[in-house]
């Protein structure tokens, strides 16, 4: 996400950083390029005009001209204004002091509303809450079945009735049920349309009036750019939104919707959906997004992903194995699986400061991880515990069982042995100047 914008801004600020003195004409020339980059990123043109004027006003003042590092100071101003453009701090769901908290999900067909409802439920389940999904979309064929299937996958109950039942009554009954059954989060998956129409809006207005949801979230497809912004504006004027969840953020290399919605509607982007898997919705943090856009990485999000993927007990056990030289191929397999839980490796590398732009043309072969996993899974328990017994005939059997070649098995074992050597050097304090061999292959 934001790939094209990040690349262009990096070029603009590279020129400024190299200057010991930044004059007003330098700022003016840089702002012209920033303006063009934002417009090409499909950011609302009025938002771009306002943004550029604010940055320029600060950048030509004493804040920059009297600074010892004027180029860096301009970047800092752009960062601050990007954060402000996206709403400042993260705005989460406002939980009701008297459960349940009712969250009404709205949006057009194809925006990912049903999947986002399930992702949101999974997020709350991870937090120890008891969510209830409500199938209030009686218009789209198989919408109820889809939500029930997703609910079963994440272990969250779904309240549903026969098709064509009144959605308002379905939502009202679900809220009553939540109070008697102890569900503290109720997520209403409402009907969508191919386009905004009066019938849809009337139905949503009646649901909102009947159940008084704490949150009304619009689910919008980020890849539609300014159309997503226009849809958010229309929904807000008709039913009143409290926030937006942008889906398919990883498929939108421009990012115009994320940068425009708050400015146009006054409603914050609260969540973003990344990937097709049923991973929880990610909270939208403007400071972190601004940091990514400017190529500064997103270490906090990376740490949070790691915490979600790796349990503290497992981390302690791994540290103990490294200390006692008992790190097996089984342990390697477990670490790889935990790493894959964190999402695509390309995305993770982009969160590391300074790597985002450098990784643009590097293709991380995700299939390589799958092949390594297949090789280790084809080993016997004894072989995974003691790699030294894997002789030539065993290597041929493992290759046949994993659908790989003996050369690939040999390569994996060699890399594994190099990892063990590195771990030994970690323990002895002799790691200076050494490089950890990486299993994922880049090409």
C-alpha positions as CSV (number, residue, x, y, z in Angstrom):
1,X,0.0,0.0,0.0
2,X,1.1,3.6,-0.7
3,X,3.9,2.2,-2.8
4,X,3.8,4.7,-5.7
5,X,3.3,7.7,-3.3
6,X,6.2,6.6,-1.0
7,X,8.5,6.3,-4.0
8,X,7.7,9.8,-5.3
9,X,7.9,11.4,-1.9
10,X,11.3,9.8,-1.2
11,X,12.6,11.4,-4.4
12,X,11.3,14.8,-3.4
13,X,12.8,14.7,0.2
14,X,16.1,13.3,-0.9
15,X,16.8,16.6,-2.7
16,X,15.9,18.6,0.4
17,X,17.8,16.5,2.8
18,X,21.0,17.2,0.9
19,X,20.7,20.9,1.3
20,X,22.4,22.8,4.2
21,X,20.1,25.8,3.5
22,X,16.4,25.5,2.3
23,X,15.1,28.6,0.6
24,X,11.5,29.5,0.0
25,X,11.8,28.7,-3.7
26,X,13.1,25.2,-2.7
27,X,10.0,24.6,-0.6
28,X,7.7,25.9,-3.4
29,X,9.3,23.5,-5.9
30,X,9.1,20.6,-3.5
31,X,5.5,21.3,-2.7
32,X,4.6,21.2,-6.4
33,X,6.0,17.7,-6.6
34,X,4.3,16.7,-3.4
35,X,1.0,18.0,-4.8
36,X,1.4,16.1,-8.0
37,X,2.3,12.9,-6.1
38,X,-0.8,13.1,-3.9
39,X,-3.0,13.7,-6.9
40,X,-1.5,10.7,-8.7
41,X,-2.2,8.7,-5.5
42,X,-5.9,9.6,-6.0
43,X,-6.2,11.8,-3.0
44,X,-9.1,14.2,-3.1
45,X,-8.0,17.4,-4.9
46,X,-9.5,19.7,-2.3
47,X,-7.7,17.8,0.5
48,X,-4.5,18.0,-1.5
49,X,-4.8,21.8,-1.8
50,X,-5.5,22.2,1.9
51,X,-2.6,19.9,2.8
52,X,0.0,21.6,0.6
53,X,-1.0,25.0,1.8
54,X,-0.6,24.0,5.5
55,X,2.8,22.4,4.8
56,X,4.1,25.3,2.8
57,X,2.9,27.8,5.4
58,X,4.9,26.0,8.1
59,X,7.9,25.2,5.9
60,X,8.7,28.7,4.8
61,X,8.6,30.0,8.4
62,X,11.3,30.2,11.0
63,X,10.6,26.6,12.0
64,X,12.5,25.5,9.0
65,X,14.6,28.4,7.7
66,X,16.3,28.8,11.1
67,X,16.8,25.1,11.6
68,X,20.2,23.4,11.6
69,X,18.6,20.5,9.6
70,X,16.1,22.3,7.4
71,X,15.5,19.3,5.0
72,X,14.7,17.0,7.9
73,X,12.5,19.6,9.4
74,X,10.4,19.8,6.2
75,X,10.0,16.0,6.3
76,X,8.8,16.3,9.9
77,X,6.2,18.9,8.9
78,X,4.9,16.7,6.1
79,X,4.7,13.8,8.5
80,X,2.7,15.9,11.0
81,X,0.3,17.1,8.4
82,X,-0.2,13.6,7.0
83,X,-1.1,12.4,10.4
84,X,-3.5,15.2,10.8
85,X,-5.0,14.6,7.3
86,X,-5.8,11.0,8.3
87,X,-7.4,12.0,11.6
88,X,-4.5,12.2,14.2
89,X,-4.6,9.3,16.6
90,X,-6.2,5.9,16.2
91,X,-10.0,6.0,16.9
92,X,-11.3,2.7,18.2
93,X,-14.7,1.3,18.8
94,X,-16.6,3.0,21.6
95,X,-17.7,0.2,23.8
96,X,-21.0,0.6,25.7
97,X,-20.7,0.8,29.5
98,X,-23.8,-1.4,29.5
99,X,-23.3,-4.4,27.3
100,X,-23.9,-5.3,24.6
101,X,-22.0,-3.0,22.3
102,X,-23.9,-3.0,19.0
103,X,-21.9,-2.5,15.8
104,X,-23.8,-1.9,12.6
105,X,-21.8,-2.8,9.5
106,X,-23.0,-1.0,6.3
107,X,-21.7,-0.9,2.7
108,X,-22.3,-1.8,-0.9
109,X,-22.2,-5.3,-2.3
110,X,-18.7,-6.5,-3.0
111,X,-17.0,-4.2,-0.5
112,X,-16.2,-7.2,1.9
113,X,-18.8,-6.3,4.5
114,X,-19.6,-9.9,5.5
115,X,-16.0,-11.0,5.7
116,X,-15.1,-7.8,7.6
117,X,-17.9,-8.6,10.1
118,X,-16.3,-12.0,10.7
119,X,-12.8,-10.5,11.0
120,X,-14.1,-7.9,13.6
121,X,-15.7,-10.7,15.6
122,X,-12.5,-12.7,15.5
123,X,-10.6,-9.6,16.8
124,X,-13.0,-9.3,19.8
125,X,-12.9,-13.0,20.5
126,X,-9.1,-12.8,20.7
127,X,-9.6,-10.1,23.3
128,X,-11.6,-12.4,25.5
129,X,-15.1,-11.0,24.6
130,X,-18.2,-12.9,23.5
131,X,-19.2,-11.6,20.1
132,X,-22.4,-12.5,18.3
133,X,-22.7,-12.2,14.5
134,X,-26.2,-11.2,13.1
135,X,-27.2,-12.2,9.5
136,X,-29.3,-9.2,8.7
137,X,-28.7,-9.3,4.9
138,X,-31.8,-11.1,3.6
139,X,-31.4,-9.7,0.1
140,X,-28.2,-11.2,-1.3
141,X,-28.5,-14.9,-2.2
142,X,-26.4,-17.1,0.2
143,X,-25.4,-14.1,2.4
144,X,-26.8,-15.9,5.5
145,X,-25.0,-19.1,4.6
146,X,-21.7,-17.2,4.0
147,X,-21.8,-15.6,7.4
148,X,-22.7,-18.9,9.1
149,X,-19.7,-20.6,7.3
150,X,-17.4,-17.8,8.5
151,X,-18.8,-17.9,12.0
152,X,-18.1,-21.6,12.2
153,X,-14.5,-21.1,11.0
154,X,-13.8,-18.6,13.8
155,X,-16.0,-20.2,16.5
156,X,-18.4,-17.3,16.8
157,X,-22.2,-17.9,16.9
158,X,-24.4,-16.5,14.2
159,X,-28.0,-15.3,14.8
160,X,-30.1,-16.0,11.6
161,X,-33.7,-16.7,10.7
162,X,-35.4,-17.8,7.5
163,X,-34.6,-15.8,4.4
164,X,-36.8,-12.8,3.6
165,X,-37.6,-12.2,7.2
166,X,-37.6,-8.5,8.2
167,X,-34.0,-7.3,8.9
168,X,-35.2,-4.8,11.5
169,X,-36.8,-7.6,13.5
170,X,-33.8,-9.8,13.1
171,X,-31.5,-7.2,14.5
172,X,-33.9,-6.3,17.4
173,X,-34.3,-10.0,18.3
174,X,-30.5,-10.5,18.2
175,X,-29.9,-7.6,20.7
176,X,-32.5,-9.1,23.0
177,X,-30.8,-12.5,22.7
178,X,-27.4,-11.1,23.5
179,X,-28.7,-9.7,26.8
180,X,-30.1,-13.1,27.9
181,X,-27.2,-15.2,26.6
182,X,-24.4,-12.9,27.8
183,X,-22.9,-11.7,24.4
184,X,-21.2,-8.4,24.9
185,X,-20.5,-7.5,21.2
186,X,-23.3,-7.7,18.6
187,X,-22.2,-7.2,15.0
188,X,-25.0,-6.6,12.5
189,X,-24.1,-7.7,8.9
190,X,-26.7,-5.6,7.0
191,X,-27.8,-5.7,3.4
192,X,-25.9,-4.0,0.6
193,X,-26.7,-3.0,-3.0
194,X,-24.8,-2.7,-6.2
195,X,-25.3,1.1,-5.7
196,X,-26.9,3.4,-3.2
197,X,-30.7,3.6,-3.4
198,X,-33.5,4.9,-1.2
199,X,-34.8,1.4,-0.3
200,X,-31.4,0.4,1.2
201,X,-31.0,3.6,3.1
202,X,-34.5,3.4,4.5
203,X,-33.8,-0.1,5.8
204,X,-30.6,1.0,7.4
205,X,-32.2,4.0,9.0
206,X,-35.0,1.8,10.5
207,X,-32.4,-0.7,11.9
208,X,-30.4,2.2,13.4
209,X,-33.6,3.7,15.0
210,X,-34.7,0.4,16.4
211,X,-31.4,-0.9,18.0
212,X,-29.4,2.3,18.6
213,X,-26.0,1.0,17.7
214,X,-22.9,2.4,19.4
215,X,-21.1,2.3,16.1
216,X,-22.1,2.5,12.5
217,X,-19.1,1.4,10.4
218,X,-19.0,1.7,6.6
219,X,-17.1,-1.0,4.9
220,X,-15.5,0.3,1.7
221,X,-13.2,-1.1,-0.9
222,X,-10.0,0.9,-0.8
223,X,-9.2,-0.1,-4.4
224,X,-12.1,2.0,-5.7
225,X,-10.2,5.1,-4.6
226,X,-12.2,8.3,-4.6
227,X,-15.4,6.4,-5.3
228,X,-15.0,4.9,-1.8
229,X,-14.7,8.4,-0.4
230,X,-17.9,9.5,-2.3
231,X,-19.7,6.4,-0.9
232,X,-18.6,7.2,2.6
233,X,-19.9,10.8,2.2
234,X,-23.3,9.6,0.9
235,X,-23.8,7.0,3.7
236,X,-22.7,9.5,6.3
237,X,-25.3,12.0,5.1
238,X,-28.1,9.4,4.9
239,X,-27.6,7.3,8.1
240,X,-24.7,8.9,10.0
241,X,-21.5,7.0,10.3
242,X,-19.1,6.8,13.2
243,X,-16.2,5.5,11.2
244,X,-15.0,3.5,8.2
245,X,-13.3,0.1,7.6
246,X,-11.2,0.0,4.4
247,X,-10.8,-3.4,2.8
248,X,-8.2,-4.6,0.3
249,X,-5.7,-2.1,1.5
250,X,-2.8,-4.4,0.4
251,X,-4.2,-4.3,-3.1
252,X,-4.3,-0.5,-3.3
253,X,-0.8,0.8,-4.1
254,X,-2.0,4.4,-4.3
255,X,-3.9,4.9,-1.0
256,X,-6.0,7.8,-2.0
257,X,-9.1,6.6,0.0
258,X,-7.2,6.3,3.2
259,X,-5.8,9.8,2.9
260,X,-9.1,11.4,1.9
261,X,-12.0,10.0,3.9
262,X,-11.3,11.8,7.2
263,X,-10.9,15.2,5.4
264,X,-14.0,14.8,3.2
265,X,-16.4,13.2,5.7
266,X,-15.0,14.1,9.1
267,X,-15.3,10.4,10.0
268,X,-12.1,8.4,10.9
269,X,-10.8,5.3,9.2
270,X,-10.9,2.9,12.2
271,X,-9.9,-0.4,10.7
272,X,-8.3,-1.8,7.5
273,X,-8.5,-5.2,6.0
274,X,-5.4,-6.7,4.6
275,X,-5.3,-10.1,2.8
276,X,-8.0,-12.6,2.0
277,X,-7.5,-14.8,5.1
278,X,-9.8,-14.5,8.1
279,X,-7.2,-12.5,10.0
280,X,-8.6,-9.9,12.4
281,X,-9.2,-6.4,11.1
282,X,-6.1,-4.2,11.7
283,X,-6.6,-1.0,13.7
284,X,-5.8,2.1,11.5
285,X,-3.1,4.2,13.1
286,X,-2.5,7.5,11.3
287,X,1.0,8.1,12.8
288,X,2.0,4.6,11.7
289,X,0.5,5.0,8.2
290,X,2.3,8.4,7.8
291,X,5.6,6.7,8.9
292,X,5.1,4.0,6.2
293,X,4.3,6.5,3.5
294,X,7.5,8.4,4.2
295,X,9.6,5.2,4.2
296,X,10.2,5.2,8.0
297,X,8.7,1.8,8.5
298,X,6.1,0.7,11.1
299,X,7.9,-1.1,13.9
300,X,5.0,-0.9,16.4
301,X,2.7,-2.8,14.0
302,X,5.4,-5.4,13.4
303,X,5.9,-5.9,17.1
304,X,2.1,-6.3,17.6
305,X,1.9,-8.9,14.8
306,X,4.8,-10.8,16.4
307,X,3.0,-10.8,19.8
308,X,-0.2,-12.1,18.2
309,X,1.7,-14.9,16.4
310,X,4.1,-16.0,19.2
311,X,2.9,-16.8,22.7
312,X,5.2,-15.8,25.5
313,X,5.6,-19.4,26.7
314,X,6.7,-20.5,23.2
315,X,9.2,-17.6,23.1
316,X,10.7,-18.6,26.4
317,X,10.9,-22.3,25.3
318,X,12.6,-21.2,22.1
319,X,15.2,-19.1,24.0
320,X,15.9,-22.1,26.3
321,X,16.4,-24.4,23.3
322,X,18.9,-21.9,21.8
323,X,20.7,-21.7,25.1
324,X,20.9,-25.5,25.5
325,X,21.8,-26.3,21.9
326,X,18.6,-28.3,21.4
327,X,17.0,-26.4,18.6
328,X,15.5,-29.1,16.3
329,X,14.0,-29.2,12.8
330,X,10.6,-29.4,14.6
331,X,11.4,-26.1,16.3
332,X,12.4,-24.6,12.9
333,X,9.1,-25.7,11.4
334,X,7.1,-24.2,14.3
335,X,9.0,-20.9,13.9
336,X,8.2,-20.8,10.2
337,X,4.5,-21.4,10.8
338,X,4.4,-18.6,13.4
339,X,6.2,-16.2,11.0
340,X,3.6,-17.0,8.3
341,X,0.8,-16.2,10.7
342,X,2.1,-12.6,10.7
343,X,1.2,-12.1,7.1
344,X,3.1,-12.0,3.7
345,X,6.8,-11.6,4.2
346,X,6.9,-8.7,1.7
347,X,4.5,-6.7,3.9
348,X,6.6,-7.5,7.1
349,X,9.8,-6.3,5.4
350,X,8.0,-3.1,4.4
351,X,7.4,-2.3,8.1
352,X,11.2,-2.3,8.9
353,X,12.6,1.3,8.7
354,X,14.6,1.9,5.6
355,X,13.6,-1.3,3.9
356,X,10.2,-0.3,2.3
357,X,11.6,1.3,-0.8
358,X,14.6,-1.0,-1.1
359,X,12.3,-4.1,-1.1
360,X,10.1,-2.6,-4.0
361,X,11.8,-4.7,-6.7
362,X,12.6,-7.7,-4.6
363,X,10.4,-10.7,-5.0
364,X,10.0,-12.8,-1.8
365,X,9.3,-16.4,-2.9
366,X,6.5,-17.4,-0.4
367,X,6.4,-20.8,-2.1
368,X,9.9,-21.5,-0.8
369,X,8.5,-21.5,2.7
370,X,5.9,-24.0,1.7
371,X,8.5,-26.3,0.1
372,X,10.6,-26.2,3.3
373,X,7.6,-27.0,5.4
374,X,6.8,-30.0,3.1
375,X,10.4,-31.3,3.4
376,X,10.4,-31.1,7.2
377,X,6.9,-32.6,7.4
378,X,8.1,-35.6,5.3
379,X,10.7,-36.5,7.9
380,X,10.1,-38.9,10.7
381,X,10.0,-37.7,14.3
382,X,13.4,-39.2,15.0
383,X,14.9,-37.4,11.9
384,X,13.5,-34.1,12.9
385,X,15.0,-34.5,16.4
386,X,18.4,-35.7,15.2
387,X,19.4,-34.4,11.7
388,X,22.7,-36.3,11.8
389,X,21.0,-39.6,11.0
390,X,19.6,-38.3,7.7
391,X,21.8,-40.2,5.3
392,X,21.6,-40.4,1.5
393,X,18.8,-42.9,1.3
394,X,16.7,-41.0,3.9
395,X,17.2,-37.8,1.9
396,X,15.9,-39.5,-1.3
397,X,12.9,-40.7,0.6
398,X,12.2,-37.2,2.1
399,X,12.5,-35.6,-1.3
400,X,10.1,-38.1,-2.8
401,X,7.6,-37.6,0.0
402,X,7.7,-33.8,-0.2
403,X,7.6,-33.5,-3.9
404,X,11.0,-31.8,-4.0
405,X,14.5,-32.7,-5.0
406,X,17.4,-34.2,-3.1
407,X,19.3,-30.9,-3.8
408,X,16.6,-28.9,-2.0
409,X,16.7,-31.3,1.0
410,X,20.5,-30.9,1.1
411,X,20.2,-27.1,0.9
412,X,17.7,-27.0,3.8
413,X,19.9,-29.3,6.0
414,X,22.9,-27.1,5.2
415,X,21.1,-23.9,6.1
416,X,19.7,-25.5,9.3
417,X,23.3,-26.6,10.3
418,X,24.5,-23.0,9.6
419,X,21.7,-21.7,11.9
420,X,22.8,-24.0,14.7
421,X,26.4,-22.7,14.3
422,X,25.1,-19.1,14.5
423,X,23.1,-19.9,17.6
424,X,26.2,-21.4,19.2
425,X,28.1,-18.2,18.4
426,X,25.3,-16.1,19.9
427,X,25.8,-18.1,23.1
428,X,29.6,-17.6,23.1
429,X,29.4,-13.9,22.2
430,X,31.2,-14.3,18.9
431,X,28.6,-12.9,16.5
432,X,30.5,-9.8,15.3
433,X,30.6,-9.5,11.6
434,X,28.5,-12.6,10.9
435,X,25.3,-12.8,8.9
436,X,22.4,-15.0,9.8
437,X,21.5,-17.3,6.8
438,X,17.9,-16.7,5.7
439,X,15.6,-19.6,4.6
440,X,13.3,-17.5,2.4
441,X,14.8,-17.1,-1.0
442,X,14.8,-13.7,-2.8
443,X,15.0,-13.5,-6.6
